C-alpha cells in the first residue's frame, strides 16, 4: 500500500512538471510572433513619419541672346532653375516668358529703327543674383536695365519654397492679412524716418496710382542672406525717378525670419 501511494505521488509530480514545461513553451512560442509584429509596426511607422527631403535648387545658364550694333545692343541672360536630380522647376516657365518679352522688345525696337532709317540708341541687358539659399527658402532677383536716352531699371524677384519646389508670393510668405498690415505700417514708418533725416529723400504716400499706402501681397520681394524680408519698389512707383529702385528691409520682429 505504501509503495502504491509513492508511485501515484511520483506520477502526479511528473504530470505537473510536464504540464508546466508545456505551458511555458507554449507561452514563449506565442510571445515570439507578437514581438516580431511589434518590430514590423515600429519600422513601418518610422518610414511613414520620415520627413520629405527639401528640394536642392541650382541655377544654370540657359541660352543667351547677345547682339552688339552701332546704336543697338542686347545682352539678355536666361537663368534655369533645376532640382538636384536635374528636373527643371515650374518657375522656369515664368522666367522664360519674361526673358522672351525682353528679346521681343529689343527686336521690335531694332525693326523700327531699321524701317525709319534712324540711328535709334537702345540697349537692354539683364543680370540676376541669388540672395538666399536656406533650409526652406531659395530667393533670387533679376534686374533689367534699359537705356534709351536715359537709363531705367525694373526688377523681377523669385522666392521658392524648397518643400514644394514652387514660388511663393509675399502674401503667402507672410501668411495672414494682419502680418501684411504690420509690414505695410513698418514701411510707412521707415519712409517717414528717412524723409525726416534727409531732406533730399521724397516718397509718394497716400492714395493714387503713384504712391504707397499699403501692400497687397503681390509686391516684389526677396530674402537676404540672413533670412530677412526685403520689399522692392521699381523706379517712379513710390518715389521720384532720381531715387531709382527703392528697397525696405523689414525687421524680423515684424515679419518673422525666413530660413
C-alpha positions, 0 to 999 in steps of 0.5 A, a space after each residue: 500500500 505504501 509503495 502504491 501511494 509513492 508511485 501515484 505521488 511520483 506520477 502526479 509530480 511528473 504530470 505537473 512538471 510536464 504540464 508546466 514545461 508545456 505551458 511555458 513553451 507554449 507561452 514563449 512560442 506565442 510571445 515570439 510572433 507578437 514581438 516580431 509584429 511589434 518590430 514590423 509596426 515600429 519600422 513601418 511607422 518610422 518610414 511613414 513619419 520620415 520627413 520629405 527631403 527639401 528640394 536642392 535648387 541650382 541655377 544654370 545658364 540657359 541660352 543667351 541672346 547677345 547682339 552688339 550694333 552701332 546704336 543697338 545692343 542686347 545682352 539678355 541672360 536666361 537663368 534655369 532653375 533645376 532640382 538636384 536630380 536635374 528636373 527643371 522647376 515650374 518657375 522656369 516657365 515664368 522666367 522664360 516668358 519674361 526673358 522672351 518679352 525682353 528679346 521681343 522688345 529689343 527686336 521690335 525696337 531694332 525693326 523700327 529703327 531699321 524701317 525709319 532709317 534712324 540711328 535709334 540708341 537702345 540697349 537692354 541687358 539683364 543680370 540676376 543674383 541669388 540672395 538666399 539659399 536656406 533650409 526652406 527658402 531659395 530667393 533670387 532677383 533679376 534686374 533689367 536695365 534699359 537705356 534709351 536716352 536715359 537709363 531705367 531699371 525694373 526688377 523681377 524677384 523669385 522666392 521658392 519654397 524648397 518643400 514644394 519646389 514652387 514660388 511663393 508670393 509675399 502674401 503667402 510668405 507672410 501668411 495672414 492679412 494682419 502680418 501684411 498690415 504690420 509690414 505695410 505700417 513698418 514701411 510707412 514708418 521707415 519712409 517717414 524716418 528717412 524723409 525726416 533725416 534727409 531732406 533730399 529723400 521724397 516718397 509718394 504716400 497716400 492714395 493714387 496710382 503713384 504712391 504707397 499706402 499699403 501692400 497687397 501681397 503681390 509686391 516684389 520681394 526677396 530674402 537676404 542672406 540672413 533670412 530677412 524680408 526685403 520689399 522692392 519698389 521699381 523706379 517712379 512707383 513710390 518715389 521720384 525717378 532720381 531715387 531709382 529702385 527703392 528697397 525696405 528691409 523689414 525687421 524680423 520682429 515684424 515679419 518673422 525670419 525666413 530660413 
